[in-house]
């Protein structure tokens, strides 16, 4: 199974693709897509859409995973992330790839074993699970790969119970 994790953001969008078979996951691709704040929002969303669609096609992705976002007091951030999520979901739709989402606590629980883990602990587990010898270039990429690994974990657990997510 090939899974693309996406850490959505209008300025910085993390992409992390893995190949998961049995009890082994390997890194396929990882990148950060950046847009300039001085550019029109439509142009920025087009850049994100194009990058996600290209990654889905180039890496023959089976499932796309995004972070479930929860914003209480950050309306501006919620709007920008929501716009980026729209571009991501549209790209997945056009590629015929299903989309799943997991909240931050689910990701931390799946990878570290506690919902109170910090970013450094999650990044360490991403590197360990993928057998990477060096740090990832950006926390957005690490978060994207963490999402992909969480989906793989959920898939494996669900498959054993006869209820694997798509």
Secondary structure, 3 states (H helix, E strand, C coil): CEEEEEECCCCEEEEEEEEEECCEEEEEEEEEEECCCCCCHHHHHHHHHHHHHHHHHHCCCCEEEEEECCCCCCHHHHHHHHHHHHHHHHHHHHHCCEEEEEEHHHHHHHHHCCCCCCHHHHHHHHHHHHCCCCCCCCHHHHHHHHHHHHHHHHHHHHHHHCCCCC
